[in-house]
Amino acid sequence: MAATVIDGKAFAATVRGKVGEHVARLKADHGITPGLAVVLVGEDPASQVYVRSKGKMTVEVGMKSVEHRLDADTSEVDLLALIDQLNNDPEIHGILCQLPLPKHLDEDLVINSISPAKDVDGFHISNVGLLGTGQKSMVPCTPLGCLMMLRDHHGSISGMDAVVVGRSNIVGKPMAQLLLNDSCTVTIAHSRTKDLPDVVRRADIVVAAVGRPEMIPGDWIKEGATVIDVGINRLDAPEKGEGKTKLVGDVHYESCAARAGAITPVPGGVGPMTIACLLANTVTACCRANGLDEPEGLTA
Ligand SMILES: Nc1nc2c(c(=O)[nH]1)N[C@@H](CN(C=O)c1ccc(C(=O)N[C@@H](CCC(=O)O)C(=O)O)cc1)CN2
């Protein structure tokens, strides 16, 4: 039977709709407008697209958007001074530095200088620790988006066998933690994992976050498993014309879809959920800062 295609683009629009409703209530009932500040250092073309999209969608849901675009050679001292200013700005409830940062900047130092309460990326070491101990935290946007799609598709994922392929701080590790918190039996697999195909074949849920185009073929997938593809890899596509490119995920879509029960496409799967969850996290941060009830269904 053909796999159900989990439509991340449509689901993200629903999440943004819920965020917008909550923002409208915050404004009407409390006179509060959530504010998000995005910091971009340098001119990475993909980052510029993501930052523009974040700003546009922030405004669309009724929140305040502030963008700081800094030169590629901005010093660490200047960047930390800007973050300090944003940490102390009462109109700003969420702050993020778009990654990757230029090589001369210490990513850990920069991330950990953001106030944990405003860390809407959920990358600050305090939020990592809170998530790891099952306490209330800010949750990284991409894994949160994957979790929302899994819960929506399955209802409950409790007791399911989940394999996360990839161990990055941004996706793999927090994803594993979220699945564990939802009572999955979780394996984190990576480049040194022995018998990777057999490990993946045992899983009811496969989250692919390795950053290697089409690395996971269909014959690694258990019949009926749910496949969440986090990869976004741009490849040359001469078949589409000279100089053309295409996006592919970390799984080989056609062969995996032939065996899976459900699968996310690339593009249009996990990617759009990342920005929707960023907006959700900003409303959550704003509610927490003001001692108000958090929006239902928009947190882990
Ligand atoms: N500070 C952060 N930096 C980065 C993050 C992050 O969560 N926080 N994640 C990625 C980039 N990213 C958001 O920042 C992001 C990536 C992809 C998409 C998306 O919607 N992708 C589309 C395809 C877009 C295209 O055509 O290129 C899709 O998958 O359908 C949104 C946001 C790294 N940096």
The ligand as an SDF file (V2000), in Angstrom:
LIG
                    3D

 34 36  0  0  0  0  0  0  0  0999 V2000
   19.3340   29.4720   14.5090 N   0  0  0  0  0  0  0  0  0  0  0  0
   18.9640   28.4870   13.6700 C   0  0  0  0  0  0  0  0  0  0  0  0
   19.6760   28.2580   12.5770 N   0  0  0  0  0  0  0  0  0  0  0  0
   19.2920   27.2440   11.7360 C   0  0  0  0  0  0  0  0  0  0  0  0
   18.1280   26.4820   12.0030 C   0  0  0  0  0  0  0  0  0  0  0  0
   17.4080   26.7590   13.1920 C   0  0  0  0  0  0  0  0  0  0  0  0
   16.3820   26.0890   13.5270 O   0  0  0  0  0  0  0  0  0  0  0  0
   17.8470   27.7750   13.9950 N   0  0  0  0  0  0  0  0  0  0  0  0
   17.6890   25.5400   11.0830 N   0  0  0  0  0  0  0  0  0  0  0  0
   18.2460   25.5210    9.7410 C   0  0  0  0  0  0  0  0  0  0  0  0
   17.6500   26.4930    8.7580 C   0  0  0  0  0  0  0  0  0  0  0  0
   16.2210   26.7870    8.8940 N   0  0  0  0  0  0  0  0  0  0  0  0
   15.8330   27.6870    9.8190 C   0  0  0  0  0  0  0  0  0  0  0  0
   16.5630   28.4450   10.3580 O   0  0  0  0  0  0  0  0  0  0  0  0
   15.2610   26.2820    7.9500 C   0  0  0  0  0  0  0  0  0  0  0  0
   15.5960   25.3090    7.0390 C   0  0  0  0  0  0  0  0  0  0  0  0
   14.6630   24.8810    6.0690 C   0  0  0  0  0  0  0  0  0  0  0  0
   13.4030   25.4410    6.0190 C   0  0  0  0  0  0  0  0  0  0  0  0
   12.4190   25.0790    4.9590 C   0  0  0  0  0  0  0  0  0  0  0  0
   11.2730   25.4570    5.0190 O   0  0  0  0  0  0  0  0  0  0  0  0
   12.8460   24.3520    3.9270 N   0  0  0  0  0  0  0  0  0  0  0  0
   12.0140   24.0770    2.7610 C   0  0  0  0  0  0  0  0  0  0  0  0
   12.8800   24.1500    1.5040 C   0  0  0  0  0  0  0  0  0  0  0  0
   13.4570   25.5190    1.3280 C   0  0  0  0  0  0  0  0  0  0  0  0
   14.3070   25.6400    0.0710 C   0  0  0  0  0  0  0  0  0  0  0  0
   13.7350   25.6350   -1.0210 O   0  0  0  0  0  0  0  0  0  0  0  0
   15.5370   25.7780    0.1970 O   0  0  0  0  0  0  0  0  0  0  0  0
   11.3970   22.6810    2.8430 C   0  0  0  0  0  0  0  0  0  0  0  0
   12.0480   21.7880    3.4250 O   0  0  0  0  0  0  0  0  0  0  0  0
   10.3180   22.5130    2.3170 O   0  0  0  0  0  0  0  0  0  0  0  0
   13.0740   26.3990    6.9500 C   0  0  0  0  0  0  0  0  0  0  0  0
   13.9830   26.8140    7.9040 C   0  0  0  0  0  0  0  0  0  0  0  0
   19.7310   25.8280    9.8270 C   0  0  0  0  0  0  0  0  0  0  0  0
   20.0000   26.9930   10.6080 N   0  0  0  0  0  0  0  0  0  0  0  0
  1  2  1  0
  2  3  2  0
  2  8  1  0
  3  4  1  0
  4  5  2  0
  4 34  1  0
  5  6  1  0
  5  9  1  0
  6  7  2  0
  6  8  1  0
  9 10  1  0
 10 11  1  0
 10 33  1  0
 11 12  1  0
 12 13  1  0
 12 15  1  0
 13 14  2  0
 15 16  1  0
 15 32  2  0
 16 17  2  0
 17 18  1  0
 18 19  1  0
 18 31  2  0
 19 20  2  0
 19 21  1  0
 21 22  1  0
 22 23  1  0
 22 28  1  0
 23 24  1  0
 24 25  1  0
 25 26  2  0
 25 27  1  0
 28 29  2  0
 28 30  1  0
 31 32  1  0
 33 34  1  0
M  END
$$$$
